[in-house]
């Protein structure tokens, strides 16, 4: 099954809500891997994924792997702009 479907099903079973980010909002990638913790601005909402703009370009990430930056589910990484002198 698609990860978005699994996340919606899990939210219904646990009674928690699924957060939908509007265009212009900030979102953090929570998927483990190279881009885990990146924060970017939502520039587009596709059918199944967000398009997040950040310093290196645009990432497309399924809805279920993006959260608002204030939720702190997992460890975070600093944005690359913050690392620049």
C-alpha positions as CSV (number, residue, x, y, z in Angstrom):
1,X,0.0,0.0,0.0
2,X,1.0,3.6,-0.5
3,X,2.7,5.2,2.5
4,X,0.1,8.0,2.6
5,X,-2.7,5.4,2.9
6,X,-0.8,3.6,5.7
7,X,-0.3,7.0,7.5
8,X,-4.0,7.9,7.2
9,X,-5.1,4.4,8.4
10,X,-2.7,4.7,11.4
11,X,-4.1,8.2,12.2
12,X,-7.7,6.8,12.2
13,X,-6.8,3.9,14.4
14,X,-4.9,6.0,17.0
15,X,-7.3,9.0,16.9
16,X,-4.7,11.5,15.8
17,X,-5.2,13.8,12.9
18,X,-3.3,14.1,9.7
19,X,-1.8,17.6,9.2
20,X,-2.2,19.0,5.6
21,X,0.3,21.8,5.0
22,X,-0.8,24.7,2.7
23,X,1.4,26.2,0.0
24,X,3.8,28.6,1.6
25,X,4.1,26.7,4.9
26,X,7.3,25.2,6.2
27,X,7.7,21.5,6.3
28,X,10.3,19.2,7.7
29,X,11.3,15.9,6.1
30,X,11.0,13.0,8.6
31,X,11.9,10.2,6.2
32,X,15.2,8.5,7.2
33,X,18.0,9.1,4.8
34,X,20.0,11.9,3.1
35,X,17.4,14.6,3.5
36,X,16.1,13.7,7.0
37,X,15.5,16.9,9.0
38,X,15.6,19.3,6.1
39,X,13.2,22.2,6.4
40,X,11.7,23.7,3.3
41,X,8.9,25.9,2.1
42,X,5.9,24.1,0.4
43,X,5.8,25.4,-3.1
44,X,3.3,22.9,-4.5
45,X,1.0,20.2,-3.4
46,X,0.7,17.4,-5.8
47,X,-1.7,14.5,-5.7
48,X,0.4,12.4,-3.3
49,X,3.4,14.6,-2.3
50,X,4.7,18.0,-1.4
51,X,7.2,19.9,-3.4
52,X,9.6,21.5,-0.8
53,X,12.0,24.3,-1.8
54,X,15.2,24.5,0.1
55,X,18.8,25.7,-0.5
56,X,19.7,22.8,-2.8
57,X,16.6,22.9,-5.0
58,X,13.2,21.3,-4.8
59,X,12.4,18.0,-3.1
60,X,9.3,16.0,-3.7
61,X,8.3,14.1,-0.6
62,X,5.1,12.0,0.1
63,X,2.7,13.7,2.5
64,X,3.2,11.2,5.2
65,X,7.0,12.0,5.4
66,X,6.6,15.7,6.0
67,X,5.6,17.4,9.3
68,X,5.3,21.0,10.5
69,X,8.7,22.1,11.9
70,X,7.3,22.6,15.4
71,X,6.3,19.0,15.9
72,X,9.8,17.5,16.6
73,X,9.1,13.8,16.1
74,X,12.7,12.9,15.3
75,X,16.2,14.4,15.4
76,X,16.6,17.4,13.2
77,X,19.4,18.9,11.0
78,X,20.1,22.5,10.5
79,X,19.1,24.1,7.3
80,X,22.1,24.6,5.0
81,X,21.5,28.3,5.0
82,X,22.1,28.4,8.7
83,X,25.5,26.7,8.2
84,X,26.7,29.3,5.7
85,X,29.0,32.1,7.0
